Amino acid sequence: MSGSMDEMVIAVKRHALLNYESDGWDYVIEFWADEDIMESIGKCRTIKGAIKAVGNHCKLLDSWRTI
């Protein structure tokens, strides 16, 4: 399913809210503006791809938290 950038940002935020306590998704809810999400989405063209791309960034941030 492809989506516009706005649809992808909304889907990422929804996913982040549903997964707030896992894999660093709380960073998206607590600290990221829509522009940050868009930057992380990059050139993804699907909602699934957008969630995966942002999730990769979240996991990296989460790994730093445990250091």
N, C-alpha and C positions, 0 to 999 in steps of 0.2 A: 504494500500500500504506500503510494507516494503521498507527499503532503507539502503544503507551503511551509515556509520558514515559521510563520506564526503557529500553524498546526503542530509542527514539530516541537517548538518551544513549549507549548501547552502540554503536549504528550510527555515530554521530558519532565516537566514540573509535576505532573500527575504521578509519573513513575517514581520520582524522587520522594514525593509525599508518602506513597504507599510502601516505599522501601527505606524510610527515614533512618532506621536503626541498623542498616547493613551496608557494608562496602563503601562507606563514605558519602552516601547520597544526602546526608544531612548538610553537607557543604553547599549543595545546590539550593536547598531551602533557606539556610541561614545566611549565606554570604553572596551568592551569585545573582547578578542582575540578568535581565533577559539578554543583554548584549554579551555577557560572559557565556551564557548557554549557546547563543548563536555562534560565537567564536569556536567553542568546543565542538559543535555540530559540524562545522566546516563545510565541506562539499557533499555531505550526505544528502541523499535524495528521498530516503524513506524514513518513516517514523522509527521502525525497527533499527535502522542504521544509526539514527540520531541518538537513540537510547543507548545503543552499544558504544558509540563514540564518547558520549558524556560519561557513561559508566566506566570506561577505561581511565578517564581523568580522575574520577571519584576514587577508584581503587588505588591509584597512585597516591593521591592525597591521604587516603586512609592508611596506607602503608607507612607514611611519614609520621603519622600520629602515634604509632606504636614504638617509635625509636626512643 
